[in-house]
Amino acid sequence: MLSRRNVRVKVMQSLYAKSRDESLSEKDVVRDYWKKIEESFNLLLFCLYNLANISRESSADFEHRKLKHLPSDFDKIFTPKLWENDMIQDIVGNAFLTKKFEKLYFPSKVDRDHFKKIYSEFVKEESYIEFIKKDTNKDDELEMLLELFRFCRRNELFNEILEDHFANWEDDKSLIIGTIKKVLKSLPSQSPNYIMEYYPDEDATKDYGEFLLMTTMKEDKNHLDLIEPVLKNWDADRVAVLDMVMLKMALAELMYCPTIPTKVTINEYVELAKTYSTSKSKEFVNGILDKLMQDLSAEGKIVKEGRGLIDD
């Protein structure tokens, strides 16, 4: 579920927290990192919970329309197929998922009024109106559920709900979007705990992420000694804290992750600097890492496995 890019962000955030609070031990930092990993999975569950409950409102909408004394033509053809489809029913009827939702206190985190408000805005969407009017199949139902999730991501109330409970929403948004689509496409499922197939795998989170975190902390002083001579007119103490964290992480990756190409490492940390640090950080991080890579390669301190993994 998690890409290396997502994992880098979580490692960076945990290391930044340590740099701001000297009382944090290595165990505290590792614990914080794994909490962030867990939160990504919980965010996926929370999005599924919201999606199912917003869809449920189409059933209440259907009942309301049936009771109208003067129903419109649209009222007469309306059906709750946003709710009554195999994908949503598989989510709400799955005991394993329901237990997860309850254990994470989702029912107490979101009031039903929030679902009603979001649905009441979605029902005005032309795409939903056309969906109701035509005969549909599973592909149409899948596309409409994805359209509902797209609508939710544009909805101010939905974003407020997620931001209130998950600080990682902005960091993990693109990841969640892709995973939601994969989950829906796989439904209905014969496996009662199918959702665990999307739990972050150990290759990304432990073999790479925890290793990167521990190595960066262990080699902190050595990495600073490598960085300082390259700073030239820059005082290491004046370098943005987050930039220094990223430089040290990048060194750990360049020197101790033999299967990751040097170009990939540099590009990824330049992008992180662009997204999370100052306006000048992108060029700064790129320049420092490029020089470090050249110096360390010349000294034989960067050894990559496979052809073409070290750039000329």
C-alpha positions in Angstrom: 0.0 0.0 0.0 2.8 2.5 0.9 5.3 3.6 -1.7 8.9 4.5 -0.8 8.0 8.1 -1.2 5.3 7.9 1.4 7.7 6.0 3.7 10.4 8.7 3.2 7.9 11.4 4.3 7.1 9.5 7.5 10.8 8.9 8.3 11.5 12.5 7.7 8.7 13.6 10.0 9.8 11.3 12.8 13.4 12.5 12.5 12.3 16.1 12.4 10.4 15.6 15.6 13.5 14.2 17.2 15.6 17.2 16.1 13.0 19.5 17.8 12.8 17.5 21.0 16.1 16.2 22.4 14.3 14.2 25.1 13.0 11.8 22.5 14.9 8.5 22.5 15.5 6.3 19.5 12.8 4.0 20.8 10.4 7.0 20.9 11.3 7.9 17.3 10.8 4.4 16.0 7.5 4.1 17.9 6.4 7.4 16.3 7.3 6.1 12.9 5.3 3.0 13.2 2.3 5.0 14.5 2.5 7.0 11.3 2.5 3.8 9.3 -0.6 2.5 11.2 -2.3 5.8 10.6 -2.0 5.5 6.9 -4.0 2.2 7.0 -6.5 3.7 9.4 -7.0 6.6 7.0 -7.9 4.1 4.3 -10.4 2.4 6.6 -11.9 5.8 7.5 -12.3 6.8 3.9 -14.1 3.5 3.2 -16.3 4.1 6.3 -17.3 7.5 5.0 -17.9 6.4 1.5 -20.2 3.6 2.6 -22.2 5.8 5.0 -22.6 8.6 2.4 -23.9 6.0 0.0 -26.3 4.8 2.6 -28.0 8.2 2.5 -29.3 7.3 -1.0 -31.6 4.7 0.7 -33.0 7.3 3.0 -33.4 9.6 0.0 -35.4 6.8 -1.8 -37.8 6.4 1.2 -38.3 10.2 1.3 -39.1 10.4 -2.4 -41.6 7.5 -2.1 -43.6 9.5 0.5 -44.1 12.6 -1.7 -47.7 13.4 -2.5 -46.6 15.0 -5.8 -43.5 13.2 -6.9 -41.5 14.5 -9.8 -40.6 12.3 -12.8 -37.1 12.0 -11.3 -38.6 10.9 -7.9 -40.6 8.2 -9.7 -37.5 6.6 -11.3 -35.1 7.1 -8.4 -33.5 4.0 -6.9 -31.0 3.6 -4.1 -28.4 1.8 -6.3 -25.6 4.0 -4.9 -26.2 2.0 -1.7 -27.7 -1.2 -3.1 -24.7 -2.6 -5.0 -22.3 -5.5 -4.3 -19.4 -3.3 -3.5 -20.9 -1.1 -0.8 -22.9 -4.1 0.6 -19.7 -6.1 0.8 -18.1 -3.3 2.9 -21.0 -2.8 5.3 -21.7 -6.5 5.6 -18.1 -7.5 6.4 -17.8 -8.4 10.1 -14.1 -8.0 10.1 -14.3 -4.5 8.7 -17.2 -3.5 11.0 -15.1 -4.6 14.0 -12.2 -2.5 12.7 -14.4 0.5 12.3 -15.8 0.1 15.9 -12.4 -0.5 17.4 -11.2 2.8 15.8 -14.3 4.6 17.1 -15.3 5.7 13.7 -19.1 5.8 14.6 -18.4 8.4 17.3 -16.0 10.5 15.1 -18.5 11.4 12.4 -22.1 12.5 13.0 -24.7 11.2 10.5 -25.6 14.8 9.7 -22.2 15.1 8.0 -23.1 12.2 5.7 -26.5 13.7 5.0 -25.0 17.1 4.2 -22.4 15.7 1.8 -25.0 13.5 0.1 -27.4 16.3 -0.2 -24.8 18.2 -2.3 -23.8 15.2 -4.3 -27.4 14.4 -5.3 -27.3 17.6 -7.4 -24.4 16.5 -9.5 -25.2 15.9 -13.1 -23.2 12.7 -13.2 -25.3 11.3 -10.4 -28.6 12.3 -11.9 -27.6 10.7 -15.2 -26.5 7.6 -13.3 -30.0 7.3 -11.7 -31.8 7.8 -15.0 -30.1 5.0 -17.0 -29.8 1.3 -16.7 -26.5 0.5 -15.1 -24.1 -2.4 -14.6 -21.3 -3.0 -12.1 -18.8 -0.9 -14.1 -21.2 2.0 -14.0 -21.7 1.5 -10.2 -17.9 1.4 -9.7 -17.4 4.6 -11.7 -20.2 6.3 -9.7 -18.6 5.3 -6.4 -15.3 6.7 -7.6 -17.1 9.8 -8.7 -18.6 10.1 -5.2 -15.1 9.9 -3.7 -13.8 12.5 -6.2 -16.7 14.7 -5.1 -15.8 14.1 -1.5 -12.3 15.2 -2.0 -13.6 18.6 -3.4 -16.0 18.9 -0.5 -15.1 21.3 2.3 -16.9 19.4 5.0 -15.4 16.0 4.0 -11.9 17.5 4.1 -12.5 19.1 7.5 -13.6 15.7 8.8 -10.5 14.0 7.6 -8.1 16.8 8.6 -9.7 16.8 12.1 -8.9 13.1 12.6 -5.9 12.4 10.3 -3.0 14.8 10.1 -1.6 12.6 7.3 -4.5 13.2 4.9 -2.6 15.6 2.7 0.5 13.4 2.7 -1.3 10.2 1.9 -4.1 11.5 -0.3 -2.8 10.2 -3.7 -2.0 6.9 -2.1 -5.5 6.6 -0.6 -7.1 7.5 -3.9 -5.4 4.7 -5.7 -6.0 2.1 -3.0 -9.7 3.0 -2.7 -10.1 2.2 -6.4 -8.2 -1.1 -6.0 -10.4 -2.1 -3.0 -13.7 -1.3 -4.8 -12.6 -3.1 -8.0 -11.8 -6.3 -5.9 -15.3 -6.4 -4.4 -17.2 -8.5 -3.6 -14.6 -10.6 -2.1 -14.6 -14.2 -0.8 -12.1 -13.4 1.9 -13.5 -12.1 5.2 -10.3 -10.1 5.9 -9.5 -9.0 2.4 -8.8 -5.5 3.6 -5.5 -6.7 5.2 -4.2 -7.3 1.7 -3.8 -3.5 1.7 -1.9 -3.2 4.9 1.5 -1.6 4.4 4.0 -4.4 3.5 7.2 -5.1 5.4 9.4 -4.5 2.3 8.5 -0.8 2.3 7.9 -0.2 6.0 10.5 -2.3 7.8 13.2 -3.5 5.4 13.4 0.0 3.8 11.7 2.5 6.1 12.8 1.4 9.6 16.3 0.6 8.2 16.5 4.1 6.8 15.3 5.6 10.1 17.7 3.7 12.2 20.7 4.2 9.9 20.1 7.9 9.7 20.0 8.2 13.5 23.0 5.9 13.9 25.1 7.7 11.4 24.0 11.2 12.3 27.4 12.6 13.4 29.2 10.9 10.5 26.8 12.3 8.0 27.2 15.8 9.5 30.9 15.5 9.1 30.4 14.6 5.4 27.9 17.5 4.8 29.7 20.3 6.5 32.7 20.6 4.1 30.4 20.8 1.1 28.4 23.7 2.6 31.2 26.1 1.7 29.9 29.5 2.8 27.0 28.0 4.6 27.1 27.5 8.4 25.6 24.1 9.2 23.7 25.6 12.1 22.0 28.0 9.6 20.8 25.3 7.3 17.0 24.8 7.6 16.5 21.9 10.0 14.3 20.0 7.6 16.9 20.4 4.9 19.5 18.9 7.1 17.3 16.0 8.0 16.7 15.3 4.3 20.4 15.5 3.5 21.3 13.0 6.2 18.5 10.7 5.1 19.7 10.9 1.5 23.2 10.0 2.6 21.9 7.0 4.4 20.1 5.9 1.2 23.0 6.6 -1.1 25.5 4.7 1.1 23.5 1.9 2.6 20.6 1.1 0.2 22.5 -0.6 -2.6 19.5 -1.4 -4.8 18.2 2.2 -5.1 19.8 4.2 -7.9 21.6 7.4 -6.9 19.6 9.4 -9.4 16.3 8.2 -7.9 17.5 9.1 -4.4 18.6 12.6 -5.4 15.4 13.2 -7.3 13.2 12.0 -4.5 14.8 14.2 -1.9 14.7 17.2 -4.2 10.9 16.7 -4.6 10.6 16.3 -0.8 12.4 19.6 -0.3 10.2 21.3 -2.9 7.0 20.1 -1.1 7.9 20.3 2.5 10.7 22.9 3.0 11.5 26.5 2.0 11.3 28.0 -1.5 15.1 27.8 -1.9 15.4 24.3 -0.5 14.9 22.5 -3.8 18.0 24.0 -5.4 20.0 23.8 -2.2 19.3 20.1 -1.6 19.9 19.3 -5.2 23.3 21.0 -5.3 24.6 19.6 -2.0 23.5 16.0 -2.8 24.9 16.1 -6.3 28.3 17.2 -4.9 28.2 14.6 -2.1 27.3 11.9 -4.6 30.2 12.7 -6.8 32.7 12.9 -3.9 31.5 9.7 -2.3 31.4 7.8 -5.6 35.0 8.9 -6.3 36.0 7.6 -2.8 34.3 4.3 -3.4 31.8 4.9 -0.6 28.7 4.5 -2.8 28.4 0.9 -4.1 25.2 0.0 -5.9 24.0 -3.5 -7.0 23.3 -4.0 -10.7 24.4 -2.0 -13.8 23.5 1.6 -14.3 22.7 2.3 -10.6 25.4 4.9 -10.2 25.1 7.9 -12.5 28.1 9.1 -14.5 
